[in-house]
Amino acid sequence: MLKTKLMLLVIVLAIFGTVSSGLAKPYSIYEIQYTTDSNGNSPLDGILIDECSGGIVTCIFPGKRTRIVVHDPNYPDGWGAIQIKDIDQMGYLDSISVGDYVRIFNVTVEEFRGTTFLQMIAEDMPSVIVVSSNNAVPEPLVVDVNEIAAPVYESGIDGYFVADHSAEKYEAMLIRVENVVVTDVNLGKESDNYALQDYDDPGDTSFSCWVSDYQNIERDDEQLYHPYVIPNQRFCSVTGILEQYTRSSYDLDYYQLLTTYTGDLKRYTPADINGDCMVDFSDFAILCQYWLWGTE
């Protein structure tokens, strides 16, 4: 009964209150995310904001506390995306779909384990308005692995830390790394991270990043990784949502690329003869040049 009353009140506020207010300042995702803080914390951390002008939903993380990822297409190169969580499990995000353009009201900015969230807390009467649906999801931003660099191990305290937080600008954004290979596994707090390294620089371990499949809907819950992920597996590309994970109690601070489904993992195949990550007539033409070669 309480949940029903709260949801009704949210609807009333959304229609007659928050939305109609011309005095409340709407913050863009950029204004919430952009920071010069050395740890990557939002300047609005801990503040209840009346409105976030929002953007397009690029991903939904189902679970006990549903999360959505929203990207403002006005900022394709950084500081343009954020995660939103229904922290009290009130169902605020249940009707939201990927491709919806949403605005968000009465949410608290919170740095939770390194990631900036907009927390939907029941007592604040939050709401989400779908402005339009079926919008094209912004294309992943292609970056080098060293732009979301893996953390460095510090043996003295048995911890992993990023050298700096330059990857913060990509937090919550849809990111793609290309031409990479799995070089290490069983990393991170839950041992569910694996390292990807630039395939063309196999000897340079600085060109690597960490990835996790814990939000991949096509990963078996009993497995740490998606079945495609094995040591020395080469990928044409790996796509995911970038998340920061910080736990001072475990001496951990790193960025991880979260894959969401099998399509995020594009494996290299030997049928791609020319190595351009496409199997097409160009490869067939090369094959034809050598057809029956060595049989004469």
GUDOMAR-759032 format. One line per field, with one value per residue (C-alpha): x, z, y; residue number from 0. Coordinates in nm, 3 decimals, padded with zeros to 5 digits, always signed. Example, Ala and Ser with C-alpha at 12.3 -4.5 7.8 and 13.67 -1.06 7.14 Angstrom:
2
east	(+01.230 / +01.367)
up	(+00.780 / +00.714)
north	(-00.450 / -00.106)
pos	(0 / 1)
***
This chain:
296
east	(+00.000 / +00.281 / +00.458 / +00.136 / +00.079 / +00.438 / +00.417 / +00.093 / +00.253 / +00.552 / +00.319 / +00.132 / +00.458 / +00.593 / +00.284 / +00.198 / +00.505 / +00.861 / +00.805 / +00.610 / +00.853 / +01.039 / +01.259 / +01.440 / +01.780 / +01.813 / +02.165 / +02.310 / +02.497 / +02.811 / +02.766 / +02.721 / +03.010 / +03.276 / +03.536 / +03.892 / +03.902 / +04.206 / +03.991 / +03.726 / +03.449 / +03.160 / +03.144 / +02.777 / +02.846 / +02.586 / +02.351 / +01.983 / +01.911 / +01.569 / +01.631 / +01.884 / +01.812 / +01.910 / +01.966 / +01.927 / +01.919 / +02.208 / +02.197 / +01.985 / +02.144 / +01.863 / +01.888 / +01.783 / +01.835 / +01.777 / +02.026 / +02.009 / +02.283 / +02.193 / +02.406 / +02.361 / +02.436 / +02.559 / +02.877 / +03.006 / +03.373 / +03.353 / +03.164 / +02.843 / +02.695 / +02.582 / +02.431 / +02.093 / +01.989 / +01.652 / +01.812 / +01.491 / +01.359 / +01.042 / +01.010 / +01.081 / +01.281 / +01.072 / +00.904 / +01.221 / +01.365 / +01.694 / +01.652 / +01.422 / +01.518 / +01.458 / +01.465 / +01.515 / +01.378 / +01.460 / +01.770 / +02.079 / +02.427 / +02.639 / +02.989 / +02.941 / +03.257 / +03.413 / +03.125 / +02.900 / +02.534 / +02.203 / +02.033 / +01.653 / +01.562 / +01.194 / +01.167 / +01.286 / +00.994 / +01.208 / +01.063 / +01.161 / +00.987 / +01.021 / +01.045 / +01.066 / +01.130 / +01.313 / +01.604 / +01.926 / +02.178 / +02.497 / +02.781 / +03.053 / +03.347 / +03.660 / +03.960 / +04.305 / +04.340 / +04.587 / +04.317 / +04.131 / +04.453 / +04.470 / +04.575 / +04.928 / +05.001 / +05.161 / +05.328 / +05.389 / +05.017 / +04.901 / +04.670 / +04.583 / +04.556 / +04.523 / +04.815 / +04.572 / +04.202 / +04.229 / +03.972 / +03.712 / +03.578 / +03.460 / +03.276 / +02.939 / +02.999 / +02.977 / +03.341 / +03.510 / +03.870 / +03.992 / +04.244 / +04.317 / +04.415 / +04.343 / +04.671 / +04.567 / +04.266 / +04.149 / +04.206 / +04.022 / +03.831 / +03.610 / +03.876 / +03.630 / +03.841 / +04.065 / +04.325 / +04.314 / +04.633 / +04.695 / +04.757 / +05.013 / +05.225 / +05.253 / +05.562 / +05.425 / +05.212 / +05.131 / +04.892 / +04.623 / +04.288 / +04.063 / +03.729 / +03.454 / +03.153 / +02.959 / +02.679 / +02.682 / +02.332 / +02.466 / +02.726 / +02.649 / +02.613 / +02.842 / +03.122 / +03.353 / +03.364 / +03.174 / +03.272 / +03.457 / +03.709 / +04.013 / +04.385 / +04.539 / +04.199 / +04.225 / +03.931 / +03.866 / +03.686 / +03.539 / +03.260 / +03.114 / +03.015 / +03.310 / +03.281 / +03.517 / +03.553 / +03.709 / +03.727 / +03.977 / +03.919 / +04.053 / +04.321 / +04.158 / +04.093 / +04.052 / +03.838 / +03.666 / +03.487 / +03.156 / +03.035 / +02.659 / +02.593 / +02.773 / +02.774 / +03.013 / +03.285 / +03.391 / +03.634 / +03.905 / +03.868 / +04.129 / +03.878 / +03.957 / +04.263 / +04.354 / +04.304 / +04.051 / +03.800 / +03.555 / +03.507 / +03.413 / +03.506 / +03.849 / +03.934 / +03.780 / +03.997 / +04.311 / +04.192 / +04.139 / +04.498 / +04.620 / +04.348 / +04.503 / +04.845 / +05.100 / +04.900 / +05.075)
up	(+00.000 / +00.093 / -00.235 / -00.429 / -00.250 / -00.309 / -00.678 / -00.710 / -00.537 / -00.772 / -01.073 / -00.932 / -00.859 / -01.203 / -01.375 / -01.160 / -00.957 / -01.063 / -01.437 / -01.433 / -01.211 / -01.400 / -01.102 / -01.052 / -01.221 / -01.456 / -01.444 / -01.749 / -01.710 / -01.806 / -01.514 / -01.275 / -01.406 / -01.501 / -01.228 / -01.161 / -00.837 / -00.824 / -00.720 / -00.984 / -00.745 / -00.873 / -00.749 / -00.668 / -00.454 / -00.177 / -00.325 / -00.399 / -00.739 / -00.870 / -01.225 / -01.451 / -01.813 / -01.897 / -02.228 / -02.408 / -02.216 / -02.348 / -02.109 / -01.836 / -01.558 / -01.412 / -01.063 / -00.705 / -00.753 / -01.119 / -01.279 / -01.608 / -01.796 / -01.961 / -02.221 / -02.328 / -02.705 / -02.680 / -02.515 / -02.725 / -02.628 / -02.249 / -01.931 / -02.111 / -01.930 / -01.583 / -01.396 / -01.222 / -00.949 / -00.793 / -00.453 / -00.258 / -00.518 / -00.582 / -00.949 / -01.080 / -01.371 / -01.451 / -01.758 / -01.902 / -02.224 / -02.409 / -02.656 / -02.433 / -02.392 / -02.023 / -01.776 / -01.408 / -01.108 / -00.736 / -00.725 / -00.507 / -00.657 / -00.482 / -00.526 / -00.456 / -00.465 / -00.710 / -00.955 / -00.976 / -00.940 / -00.942 / -00.653 / -00.659 / -00.289 / -00.205 / +00.057 / -00.200 / -00.432 / -00.745 / -01.091 / -01.449 / -01.752 / -02.092 / -02.342 / -02.648 / -02.735 / -02.996 / -03.024 / -03.173 / -02.904 / -02.946 / -03.109 / -02.872 / -02.836 / -02.966 / -02.737 / -02.696 / -02.408 / -02.234 / -02.220 / -01.970 / -01.836 / -01.604 / -01.243 / -01.116 / -00.850 / -00.531 / -00.355 / -00.031 / +00.046 / -00.189 / -00.375 / -00.725 / -00.807 / -01.127 / -01.187 / -01.231 / -01.295 / -01.653 / -01.755 / -01.537 / -01.834 / -01.987 / -01.678 / -01.767 / -02.136 / -02.400 / -02.488 / -02.742 / -02.756 / -03.076 / -03.177 / -02.828 / -02.668 / -02.326 / -02.133 / -01.772 / -01.573 / -01.211 / -01.134 / -00.908 / -00.582 / -00.704 / -00.937 / -01.220 / -01.409 / -01.703 / -01.880 / -02.247 / -02.416 / -02.748 / -02.986 / -03.187 / -02.878 / -02.704 / -02.512 / -02.373 / -02.069 / -02.014 / -02.307 / -02.127 / -01.954 / -01.725 / -01.825 / -01.636 / -01.758 / -01.429 / -01.595 / -01.917 / -01.949 / -02.156 / -01.903 / -01.697 / -01.332 / -01.231 / -01.452 / -01.385 / -01.750 / -02.073 / -02.250 / -02.519 / -02.262 / -02.241 / -02.215 / -02.549 / -02.714 / -02.968 / -03.008 / -03.297 / -03.044 / -02.694 / -02.603 / -02.266 / -02.007 / -01.816 / -01.438 / -01.162 / -00.867 / -00.547 / -00.213 / +00.029 / +00.271 / +00.005 / -00.135 / -00.476 / -00.719 / -01.087 / -01.397 / -01.559 / -01.889 / -01.831 / -02.125 / -02.146 / -02.399 / -02.639 / -02.920 / -02.715 / -02.768 / -03.135 / -03.173 / -03.435 / -03.667 / -03.897 / -04.181 / -04.162 / -04.382 / -04.425 / -04.054 / -04.095 / -03.856 / -04.138 / -04.331 / -04.678 / -05.047 / -04.974 / -04.779 / -05.051 / -05.312 / -05.113 / -05.073 / -05.448 / -05.514 / -05.318 / -05.398 / -05.436 / -05.378 / -05.295 / -05.453 / -05.790)
north	(+00.000 / +00.242 / +00.171 / +00.240 / +00.572 / +00.678 / +00.597 / +00.795 / +01.090 / +01.069 / +01.084 / +01.385 / +01.568 / +01.491 / +01.628 / +01.927 / +02.004 / +01.949 / +01.953 / +02.277 / +02.462 / +02.729 / +02.815 / +02.485 / +02.470 / +02.173 / +02.029 / +01.863 / +01.535 / +01.726 / +01.967 / +01.676 / +01.467 / +01.722 / +01.750 / +01.856 / +01.659 / +01.432 / +01.135 / +01.198 / +01.304 / +01.514 / +01.874 / +01.806 / +01.499 / +01.473 / +01.733 / +01.672 / +01.826 / +01.923 / +01.808 / +01.642 / +01.731 / +01.373 / +01.203 / +00.871 / +00.543 / +00.334 / +00.041 / -00.117 / -00.320 / -00.533 / -00.672 / -00.612 / -00.240 / -00.158 / +00.079 / +00.261 / +00.443 / +00.774 / +00.955 / +01.315 / +01.311 / +01.671 / +01.539 / +01.248 / +01.288 / +01.284 / +01.375 / +01.284 / +00.982 / +00.880 / +00.587 / +00.617 / +00.374 / +00.291 / +00.248 / +00.175 / -00.070 / +00.130 / +00.043 / +00.394 / +00.252 / -00.055 / +00.097 / +00.254 / +00.108 / +00.145 / +00.431 / +00.636 / +01.000 / +01.072 / +01.358 / +01.286 / +01.477 / +01.495 / +01.277 / +01.284 / +01.292 / +01.031 / +00.897 / +00.527 / +00.316 / +00.558 / +00.590 / +00.894 / +00.795 / +00.973 / +00.796 / +00.771 / +00.776 / +00.722 / +00.998 / +01.253 / +01.165 / +01.113 / +01.065 / +00.995 / +01.143 / +00.977 / +01.261 / +01.034 / +00.670 / +00.462 / +00.702 / +00.571 / +00.482 / +00.688 / +00.498 / +00.374 / +00.607 / +00.430 / +00.480 / +00.328 / +00.084 / +00.315 / +00.586 / +00.367 / +00.222 / -00.076 / -00.012 / -00.064 / -00.324 / -00.191 / -00.481 / -00.295 / -00.285 / -00.561 / -00.325 / -00.206 / +00.164 / +00.366 / +00.598 / +00.887 / +00.942 / +01.067 / +00.803 / +00.974 / +01.171 / +00.842 / +00.718 / +00.557 / +00.617 / +00.347 / +00.276 / +00.049 / -00.075 / -00.241 / -00.508 / -00.639 / -00.968 / -01.122 / -01.124 / -01.190 / -01.315 / -01.349 / -00.981 / -00.736 / -00.772 / -01.057 / -01.202 / -01.138 / -00.885 / -00.967 / -00.758 / -00.660 / -00.546 / -00.378 / -00.668 / -00.473 / -00.397 / -00.735 / -00.638 / -00.312 / -00.398 / -00.030 / -00.052 / -00.250 / -00.207 / -00.411 / -00.559 / -00.743 / -00.942 / -00.935 / -00.735 / -00.938 / -01.088 / -01.377 / -01.488 / -01.797 / -01.692 / -01.977 / -01.846 / -01.552 / -01.451 / -01.478 / -01.805 / -01.610 / -01.485 / -01.711 / -01.629 / -01.524 / -01.474 / -01.196 / -00.960 / -00.725 / -00.508 / -00.510 / -00.268 / -00.178 / +00.080 / +00.226 / +00.212 / +00.316 / +00.080 / +00.208 / +00.026 / +00.177 / -00.111 / -00.348 / -00.114 / -00.103 / +00.181 / +00.098 / +00.146 / -00.150 / -00.186 / -00.368 / -00.576 / -00.619 / -00.898 / -01.133 / -00.877 / -00.661 / -00.920 / -00.935 / -01.224 / -01.235 / -01.532 / -01.692 / -01.652 / -01.281 / -01.330 / -00.963 / -00.885 / -00.602 / -00.766 / -00.836 / -01.159 / -01.044 / -01.059 / -00.908 / -01.221 / -01.438 / -01.267 / -01.351 / -01.709 / -01.736 / -01.631 / -01.930 / -02.181 / -02.531 / -02.377 / -02.646 / -02.928 / -02.915)
pos	(0 / 1 / 2 / 3 / 4 / 5 / 6 / 7 / 8 / 9 / 10 / 11 / 12 / 13 / 14 / 15 / 16 / 17 / 18 / 19 / 20 / 21 / 22 / 23 / 24 / 25 / 26 / 27 / 28 / 29 / 30 / 31 / 32 / 33 / 34 / 35 / 36 / 37 / 38 / 39 / 40 / 41 / 42 / 43 / 44 / 45 / 46 / 47 / 48 / 49 / 50 / 51 / 52 / 53 / 54 / 55 / 56 / 57 / 58 / 59 / 60 / 61 / 62 / 63 / 64 / 65 / 66 / 67 / 68 / 69 / 70 / 71 / 72 / 73 / 74 / 75 / 76 / 77 / 78 / 79 / 80 / 81 / 82 / 83 / 84 / 85 / 86 / 87 / 88 / 89 / 90 / 91 / 92 / 93 / 94 / 95 / 96 / 97 / 98 / 99 / 100 / 101 / 102 / 103 / 104 / 105 / 106 / 107 / 108 / 109 / 110 / 111 / 112 / 113 / 114 / 115 / 116 / 117 / 118 / 119 / 120 / 121 / 122 / 123 / 124 / 125 / 126 / 127 / 128 / 129 / 130 / 131 / 132 / 133 / 134 / 135 / 136 / 137 / 138 / 139 / 140 / 141 / 142 / 143 / 144 / 145 / 146 / 147 / 148 / 149 / 150 / 151 / 152 / 153 / 154 / 155 / 156 / 157 / 158 / 159 / 160 / 161 / 162 / 163 / 164 / 165 / 166 / 167 / 168 / 169 / 170 / 171 / 172 / 173 / 174 / 175 / 176 / 177 / 178 / 179 / 180 / 181 / 182 / 183 / 184 / 185 / 186 / 187 / 188 / 189 / 190 / 191 / 192 / 193 / 194 / 195 / 196 / 197 / 198 / 199 / 200 / 201 / 202 / 203 / 204 / 205 / 206 / 207 / 208 / 209 / 210 / 211 / 212 / 213 / 214 / 215 / 216 / 217 / 218 / 219 / 220 / 221 / 222 / 223 / 224 / 225 / 226 / 227 / 228 / 229 / 230 / 231 / 232 / 233 / 234 / 235 / 236 / 237 / 238 / 239 / 240 / 241 / 242 / 243 / 244 / 245 / 246 / 247 / 248 / 249 / 250 / 251 / 252 / 253 / 254 / 255 / 256 / 257 / 258 / 259 / 260 / 261 / 262 / 263 / 264 / 265 / 266 / 267 / 268 / 269 / 270 / 271 / 272 / 273 / 274 / 275 / 276 / 277 / 278 / 279 / 280 / 281 / 282 / 283 / 284 / 285 / 286 / 287 / 288 / 289 / 290 / 291 / 292 / 293 / 294 / 295)
***
